[in-house]
């Protein structure tokens, strides 16, 4: 009986949306645990994070309280963010671009995408540090990193229930809702980042930095997925 149960758990079904996937259910359970910790233990900070996305007043409150990326909540929130976005990418790719990850088991796909996103995130933090050193934009660098963290966290919080609905209720049209939500958040993020860097410095240097280190890595990753 144990052997039959283990076989049912470990047997990987590629379409994570239309077929049951026990590994995906386990990932959703881990995400729920992380979200619960964030809400229960760091409720005030999480409310500030949600409100700061569109409210300059709440964003200023976060800045006055110190660098939120160095706060204890950031570790749990970053893990939740990256794992949620990883799950969304794997679900989308296995549904619409099945060849891209067909050679990997589901849990290996989650691990590979998670490590890639973490590497991208650390690369972007390093790029922001380099940008601030080269062009004397330390204050802007801290604000950019904080706002990027806020945007990613808010997106992950909204994305999680939609992924659960896509998987268990087979509501694939929610992928379009996710795309629309992502477009709105990117627009708001672009506006706020440009506003942060609107005073002083060279706009041409900022434009080169932004196109090279903010957009180019995502375009490269998308191209890789399409040609695999």
VEXBAPA-80856 format. One record per atom (N, C-alpha, C): residue in one letter; y, z, x. Coordinates in steps of 0.2 Angstrom, whole numbers, plus 5000, padded with zeros to 4 digits. Example, Ala and Ser with C-alpha at 12.3 -4.5 7.8 and 13.67 -1.06 7.14 Angstrom:
! residues 2
a497250395066
a497850395062
a498450395066
s498950355064
s499550365068
s500050395064
END
This chain:
! residues 228
x499450005004
x500050005000
x500650005004
x500650045010
x501250045014
x501349985018
x500849945019
x500849885023
x501149835018
x500949835011
x501249785007
x501949805005
x502149865005
x502849885004
x503249865010
x503049875016
x503449855022
x503549775023
x502949745020
x503049665020
x503549645015
x503649675010
x504149655005
x504849675007
x504949725011
x505549745014
x505749695020
x505349685024
x505449645030
x505449565029
x505149545023
x505149475022
x505849455020
x506049405024
x506749385024
x506849325019
x507249325014
x507449275010
x508149245012
x508149185013
x508749155016
x509349155011
x509249135005
x509849135000
x509949214998
x510449245001
x510649315000
x510949324993
x511149274990
x511449274983
x510949274978
x510549224978
x510149204972
x509449244973
x509249274978
x508649304979
x508649374981
x508249424979
x508249494982
x508249494989
x508649534992
x508649544999
x508649625001
x508149655003
x508149725004
x508649745010
x508649705015
x509049725020
x509849725018
x509949675014
x510649675011
x510849735007
x510349755003
x510449814999
x510549875004
x510249875010
x510349935014
x511049925017
x511249865019
x511949865022
x512449885016
x512349865010
x512849895005
x512849965004
x512249995005
x512150075005
x512550105011
x512550075017
x512850095023
x513650095022
x513850035019
x514550025017
x514850075012
x514450085007
x514650135002
x514750205005
x514250225010
x514350285013
x514950285018
x515150235021
x515750235025
x516350235021
x516350205015
x516950205011
x517050275008
x516450305006
x516550375003
x516850425008
x516650415015
x516850455020
x517650445021
x517850385020
x518550365021
x518950395015
x518650385009
x519050415003
x519050485003
x518550525004
x518450595004
x518850625009
x518650605015
x518950645021
x519650625023
x519850565022
x520450535024
x520850505018
x520850535013
x521150505006
x521850495007
x522250535010
x522950525010
x523150465015
x522750465020
x522850405025
x522650345022
x522150345018
x521850285015
x522350255010
x522650305006
x523150285001
x523750255004
x523950275010
x524550245014
x524350175016
x523750175018
x523550105021
x523550055015
x523350075009
x523350025004
x524050005002
x524450055001
x525150044999
x525550015004
x525450025011
x525849995016
x525749915017
x525249885014
x525249815014
x525849785011
x526049805006
x526649775002
x527249815002
x527249875004
x527849925004
x528049935011
x528649915013
x528949935019
x529050005020
x529250045015
x529350115015
x528650155017
x528050135015
x527450165016
x527250145023
x527450085025
x527250065032
x527650105037
x528250115035
x528750155040
x528450225040
x528150255035
x527850325035
x527250325040
x526850265040
x526250265045
x526550265052
x527050225053
x527350215060
x527650285062
x527950325058
x528250385060
x527750435061
x527150435058
x526550475059
x526150465065
x526350415069
x525950395075
x525550335074
x525250315079
x524850245079
x524250265076
x524150225070
x523550245065
x522950215069
x522950165073
x522350145077
x522050195081
x522450245083
x522250295087
x522050355083
x522050355077
x521850405072
x521150415071
x520850465069
x520150475068
x519850425062
x520350415057
x520050375052
x519950305054
x520250285060
x520250215062
x519550195064
x519150235067
x518450225069
x518050205063
x518050245058
x517650235052
x517850175048
x518550165048
x518850115044
x518650045047
x518750045054
x518549985058
x517849965057
x517450015057
x516749995056
x516549975049
x516850005044
x516849975037
x517149905037
x517749895040
x518049825039
x517549775042
x517349785048
x517049735052
x516349725048
x515949775046
x515349765043
x515449735036
x515949745032
x516049715026
x516149645027
x516649625031
x516849555033
x516249515035
x515849545040
x515249515042
x514749505037
x514649545032
x514149535026
x514449475022
x515049475021
x515349425017
x515249355021
x515349355027
x515249285031
x514549265030
x514049315032
x513349295031
x513149275024
x513349305019
x513249285012
x513449215011
x514149205013
x514449135012
x514049085016
x513949095022
x513649045026
x512949035024
x512549085022
x511849075020
x511849035013
x512349035009
x512349005003
x512648935003
x513148925008
x513448855008
x513348815014
x513148855020
x512948815026
x512348845029
x511748835025
x511148875027
x510848855034
x511048805037
x510748785043
x511048825049
x511748845048
x512048885053
x511748945056
x511348985051
x511049045053
x510349045052
x510048985051
x509348975048
x508849005053
x509049005060
x508549025065
x508449095066
x508949135063
x508949205064
x508749245058
x508349295058
x508249345053
x508949375050
x508849395044
x509549415041
x509849475045
x509449525047
x509749585051
x510049555057
x509749505061
x509949485067
x510649445066
x510649405060
x511249375058
x511849425057
x511749475054
x512249525053
x512449555060
x511949565064
x512149595071
x512549545075
x512349485075
x512649435079
x513449425077
x513549415070
x514149405067
x514649465068
x514349525068
x514649585069
x514949595076
x514449585081
x514649585088
x515249535089
x515149475086
x515649425087
x516349445084
x516349475078
x516949495075
x517249555080
x516849595082
x517149655086
x517449625092
x517149575096
x517349545102
x518049515100
x518049475095
x518749445093
x519249495092
x519049545088
x519549605087
x519849635094
x519449645098
x519649675105
x520049625109
x519849565108
x520149505112
x520849505109
x520949515103
x521649505100
x522049565102
x521749625102
x522149685104
x522349675111
x521949645116
x522049635123
x522649585123
x522549535119
x523149475119
x523749505117
x523749555112
x524449585110
x524749625116
x524249655119
x524449695125
x524749655130
x524449595132
x524749555137
x525349525135
x525449505128
x526049475125
x526649525126
x526449595125
x527049645125
x527249655132
x526749645137
x526949655144
x527349605147
x527149545145
x527449485148
x528149475145
x528249485139
x528849475136
x529249535133
x529049595136
x529449655134
x529449675127
x528849665123
x528849675116
x528349735114
x528449795118
x527949845116
x528049875109
x528649885107
x528749905100
x528449855095
x528549795096
x528249745091
x527549745092
x527249755098
x526549755099
x526149805095
x526449865095
x526149925091
x526249905083
x526749885081
x526849865074
x526349815072
x526249765076
x525849705074
x525149735074
x524949775079
x524249795078
x524149845072
x524649885071
x524549925065
x524549885058
x524949835058
x524949795052
x524249755051
x524049725057
x523449695057
x522849735054
x522849795057
x522349845055
x522349865047
x522949865045
x523149885038
x522849825033
x523049765035
x522849705032
x522049695031
x521749705037
x521049695037
x520649755033
x520949815033
x520649865030
x520649855022
x521249835020
x521349825013
x520949765010
x520949715014
x520449655012
x519749675012
x519549725016
x518849745016
x518649785010
x519149825008
x519049875002
x519049834996
x519449774996
x519349734990
x518749684990
x518549674996
x517949624997
x517349654995
x517249724996
x516649754995
x516349754988
x516749774983
x516449764976
x516249694974
x516649644977
x516549574975
x515849554978
x515749574984
x515149554987
x514549584983
x514549644981
x514049684977
x513949644971
x514549624967
x514449584961
x514149514962
x514349484968
x514049414970
x513249424971
x513049474974
x512349484976
x511949504969
x512149554966
x511749584961
x511849544954
x512449524953
x512549484946
x512549414947
x512449384953
x512449314955
x513149284952
x513649314953
x514349284952
x514649244957
x514349184959
x514549154965
x515249124964
x515549124958
x516249104958
x516749154961
x516449214962
x516949264966
x517049244973
x516649194976
x516849174982
x517549134982
x517649104976
x518349074976
x518849124975
x518749184972
x519249234971
x519349264978
x518849274982
x518849294989
x519349254993
x519249184992
x519649134996
x520349144994
x520449144988
x521149154985
x521449214988
x521149274987
x521349334990
x521549334997
x521049305001
x521149295008
x521849255010
x521949205006
x522549165007
x523149205006
x523149245000
x523749284999
x523849335004
x523349365007
x523449415012
x523649385019
x523349325020
x523649295026
x524349275026
x524549255020
x525249235019
x525749295020
x525549355017
x525949415017
x525949435024
x525349435028
x525249455035
x525749415039
x525749345038
x526149305042
x526849315041
x527049335035
x527749345033
x527949415037
x527549465037
x527749525040
x527749525047
x527249485050
x527249485057
x527849445060
x528049385057
x528649355059
x529249395058
x529249435053
x529849485052
x529849535057
x529249555060
x529249605065
x529549575071
x529449515073
x529649475079
x530249435078
x530649445073
x531249405071
x531849425076
x531849485078
x532449505082
x532249505090
x532649465093
x532649465101
x532049425103
x531949415109
x531449375112
x531449305111
x530949265113
x530949195112
x530449175107
x530649145102
x530249125096
x529749075098
x529949035103
x529448985106
x528849015109
x528949065113
x528449105116
x527949135111
x528349165106
x527949195100
x527549145096
x527749085095
x527449035092
x526849015096
x526849005103
x526348985107
x525749045107
x526049105107
x525549165107
x525149165100
x525549155095
x525249155088
x524749105087
x524849045089
x524448985087
x523848985092
x523949015098
x523349015103
x522849065102
x523149125101
x522749185101
x522549215094
x522949195089
x522849215082
x522449165078
x522549105078
x522249055074
x521649015078
x521749005084
x521248965088
x520548985088
x520449055089
x519749085089
x519449075083
x519749085077
x519449075071
x519248995069
x519648955072
x519548885071
x518948865075
x518848895081
x518348875086
x517648905082
x517648965080
x517048995077
x516848955071
x517348935067
x517148885061
x516848825063
x517148795068
x516848735071
x516148735073
x516048795077
x515348815079
x514848815073
x515048855068
x514648855062
x514448795059
x514948745059
x514848685056
x514448635060
x514448645066
x514048595070
x513348615072
x513148685071
x512548715073
x511948675068
END
